[in-house]
């Protein structure tokens, strides 16, 4: 029989050992480093999808895997520093969903730590992988067919706004690689449809205001906003200015349509973040990036805001309503 004093001594010794055991267990967990281009306040739904992907391979954050998040907050020149910080942390895998600048920075920094990306541009042309089927190095991930999506988005915009002949593309030059790819794809798509396309750059809130002031003078038929985390963070400003100038606008991300934008057509961000999580889970289980083919994301969504269309004096064709994934009344 243990006396009370002996029991308290034993309990105290066990309690002192618990933090050490907990720290040792945490230290033994694999660490995933995730670099986001935008701000965490807007990425909750995407991070949830990433965790779901991890869960599909038996990994639960905080239980058997640690995730270290780094957010560039739309400052793309920070990517190299964020990658270096994660490598010092000794991460097992780096994830860069929707972040081509971060992906390229990670590739330049390590040839051994696995990297899982999600990019719009062709990953072979970007030099990320040797081929789609057999990546061959320490990178693999998801490609979401930006050229095809851009062509379709522009066609849907013209269907929604009949007679569209002059379109202005709004791009963020601070996210240079992303902007160059999307502007080029928009120009090619517009030319194939016989439309004239102009380009205006904006990487600050004041530059967005200046861009819309120029739209008031030049009066394009419609606005084509490239997919960019900075534009997502300025969605209220963009939507309000488009409404004030009575300018129909097409966006890449549904959160702009949910904020009052006219329409969006693009990859379901939750889907490619989930796929990144799935590939990270497979790598944690021992798969090699070189043997995991790049996945082509096919989950695209069309969101139409009928209330905004009415305010702009537009009638949404029944054909568009029939194919829309969501209609906001």
N, C-alpha and C positions, 0 to 999 in steps of 0.2 A: 504494500500500500504506500502511495506517494504522499508525504506530508504536504501541507499547503505551501510552506516556504520552498520546498523542493520543486513543487509544480510551477510556482511563479518563476523560479529560476530557469526551469526548462522552457517555459513559455516565452520568457524574455529572450533567451538564446535563439529560439526559433524565429521570433519576430525580427530579431536583428539580422537573421540569415535571409529572410524573405526578400528584402530589396536587392540583395546581392544576386539571389536566384532569378528574380524578375529581370534585372539588368543583363544577366548572362543569357537568359532566354531571348530577350529583345536583340542582343548583340548577334545572336546566332541566326536571326531571321534574315532571309534574303531582302535586299533593299532595291526598290525600283525608283528610279529618278524620272519624274515627269516634268517636261518643260512646256509650259503653255505660253502662247504668244500674247494673249490678251490679259484680262483681269479676272481674278478668281470670283468676283461678285457676279459675273455673267456666265460662269462656267459650271455652275452647280449641276445642271441637268446633264452636261457632257461628262463630268467627273463621275456622276452616278452610273452612267452607261459604261464607262471604263471599268468601274468596280464590278459591274455585272459581268463583263467579259472575264475578269479575273476569277470571279466566283464560279464561272462555268468550268474552270479547271481546278476548282477546289481551293482557291486562294481567297482569304478574307483579310482585308486590311486591318492591321492591329492584332490579328490572331496568329497567322502564319506567314505574313508578309508585311513589310513596312514600305510605305510610299512617301518619298520626299518630293514635295511640289515646289517648283520654281516658276514664277510668273514674270514675264518680261514687261507686262503692262504696256504693250504696244511700242516698247523701246527695243527695236530689233538689233541695235548695236550692242546690246547686253548679252546676246546669245552665247558668245564665246566664254564670257565670265561665268554664266550660269552652268554651262557644260563643265568648265574647269572645276567649279565648286562641287558638282555632283561626282566627278571623277575622284576628287580628294576624299569625298565621303565614302568611296569604295562601293558604288552601286553595282548591282548585278546586271541590271538592264536599264537602258535609257529609252523612254517613250517620248515621241515628239508629234502628237496628233495635230494635224492642221497647221503645221509649223515648219515650212520648208527651210527657212533661214536657220532655225535651230537644228534641223536635221543635217544640213550641210556643215554647220559648226561642229556638231557631234562627230560626224564622219572624219572631219579634219583632225579631231583631237584624239581619236582612238581607233585602232584597227582590231581591237580584241573584245571590248565590251559590246554585247549585242545592242542594236538600236532598232526600234520599231517605229516606223513613220506612218503618216497618212498625208499624202500630197495630191494636189490637183494636176500638176504637170507630169509628163512622162518621166518616171524615175530612171529609166535607162538613159534618156537624153540629159537628165540632170547629173548623171554619173554616180547615182546612188547604188545601182545594182548592175550586174552583167546582163541579166535578162529577166523578164517577168517570171518565167517558169523556174529558173534556177538562179537566184540572186548571186550566189557565189562568194559573198563576203560576210561581213558582220551586220549587214542591214537587210531588213525586209519590212513589209507592211502592206498598206492599202493605197490604191490609186483610184481617184474618183472622177476620171474621164471629163476633165474640165472643158475641153473643146466641144464635145458633143452636148454637154449641158448648156454651155454658152449659146450655141446655135439654137437649141430648143427654147431657151429662155427668151431670146430675142424674137423668135417666131411667135411665141405666146404673147409677148408684149404687143407685137404688131396686130395679132388677132384681137386682142383686147382693146387696142387703140387703132381702129382702122385708118388707113391713110398715112401711117407713120412713115416718113421718108428721111427725117433728120434726127439722129440720136446722139446724145452726148454721153460719153462714158466717164464716170467719176472714179478715179484711182488714187491710191495712197502711195506716193513715191518712197516714203520711208520704209515700206515693205517691198523693196525693189523687185525681188524675184517674183513674188506673188503678183505684183502690179503688171510687170512686163508680160507674164504669161497670159493673164486675163485680158489685158488690152489687145494683145496680138490676136487672141482667139476671137474677141469681139469684132475687131476690124475685119478679119477674114469672113466671119459669119455675116456681117453687115454687107460687105461687098457681094457676097453670093446671093443676097436678097435684094440687091439693087438699092441699098440704103446708104446715105452719107453718114459717116460717123466722125465726131470730134472727140477730143480727149481733154479733160480738165483734171489737174492734180490737186489734192488737198491732204495734208497730213496734220493739220491743227484745226481747232474749232473756228478760229478766225478765217482760215483759208476756205473752210466749208461755206461760211457766210459770203465770202468774196466770190466763190464759185456760183452760188445761187444768184448773186447780184448780176453776174455776167449772163446767166440764163435769162434773166428778166430782159436784158438788152437783145440777146441773140435769138431767143424764143425757139429752142429745139422742140420737136414734137414730143419727145419723151427722154427720160433719163434712165441710164443703165448703170447701176451702182455695183462695182466689183465686190466680191466677197472678201471681207477684211475685218479682223478683230477690232481695229480702231473704229470703223464705221458702225460696227455693232454697238460699241460703247457710246457712240454719238447718235444712236437711232432716233431718240426723241427730237433732237435738233434737225436731223435729216428729214424725218417725216413731217415735222411742222413747217419746215421751209418748202418742201414739195407741195404741201397743201396751200400755203400762202401764195405760192407762185402758180397754183393750179397746173402743176407739172406732173403728168403720169410717170411713175417710176417703178422699175423692176429691180428686185433685190435678190441676193443669193441665199439669205438666211431667213427663216420663218419668224425670228424674233422681231424683225423690222416690220413685217406685215402685222404681227400681233400688236405692235406699237402704233398701228394706224397706216402703215404703208399699203400701197395698192395691191401688189402681188409679189410673190417670191417663188422661185423655182431653183432647186438645188439639192445637193446631197443632204440626206438626213444626218446632221452632225452626230446625233446620238448613235447612229448606226456605225459610223467609222471609228468613233471613240470606243465603242463596244468591241469592234474587231481588233483594235489595237490592244485592248485588255486581254482578248482571247489569245493573241499571238504572244503577248508577254507571259501569260500563264503557261503556254506550251513551251516557251523557252526556259522558264523556271523549272519545268518538269524534265528538261534535258534536250529538247529539240534545238537544232542549230539553225540560225537565220539563213545560212547558205542553202539549206534544204527546204525552206518554207517559201513556196511561190508567193509572189505579190498578188494580193486579192484585188479583184476589180469590184469596187462597190457599185451596186445596181439599185440601191434603195434611194430613189429620188422623189421629192415631194413638191407638189404645186399647192400653194396656199393663196387664196383670193379673198380680199377684203371688199365685200359687196357694198358696205356702208361708204367706204372711201370712193369706190367707183361711182356711186350715186352723187357724192359731193362734187366729183369732177365732171358730172354730166355724162358718164359712160354707162352703157348697158352691157352687162356681162353676157356674152353669147351662151346659149344653153349648152353648146358643145364643150365650152370650157368648164361650166358648172358640173357637167357630167363626169369630167375626168379629174377634177380637183380633189386632192386628198383631204382638204379642209376648206370650208367656206365660212368666213367670219361675217356675221350679219351686223 
